[in-house]
Amino acid sequence: MTACTSPVCSHSIGARLSKKLALFTMLVLGGLSFAAWMSVKMMIVERNTEDLQRRCELVATVLKLEARNGGEAAVLERLRRDAAMRGDATRATARLHDQGRRAARRRAARALQRRLRE
C-alpha cells in the first residue's frame, strides 16, 4: 500500500466524492430551475390565451351590436374610432374599406352591363 506524502491525494475518496456531490448538486439545481421556468412559461401562456379569448369575445360582441344598430357603415366607423388603440389596424381598416369600394364598383359595373344587355 502506498502512502500519500501530501495531505490531499489525487486519488483520495474524499476528493472524488466531493466532486461527484458538486456535480450532482449542480445537475439537480439546474433541473429544478428548468422545471420552475417551464411552469412559469406555461402559466404565462395560459393567462395570455385566456386574455386573448376574452378580448376576441369582446370585439365580436361589439361588432355584432354595431352591425345590428347601423350596418356596415357603423362597423367601419367603430373600427376607425378604435384604430388608434391598435398598431396596424388603420392600414387593415383602410384596406378593407378599399376592398369594399372595389367590390361595390364591380357590382355597379356588372349591373350596368346587365342593363345594357337587356
PyMOL commands that set and color helices and strands:
alter all, ss='L'
color gray80, all
select helices_A, chain A and resi 13-85+89-117
alter helices_A, ss='H'
color red, helices_A
deselect
rebuild
show_as cartoon
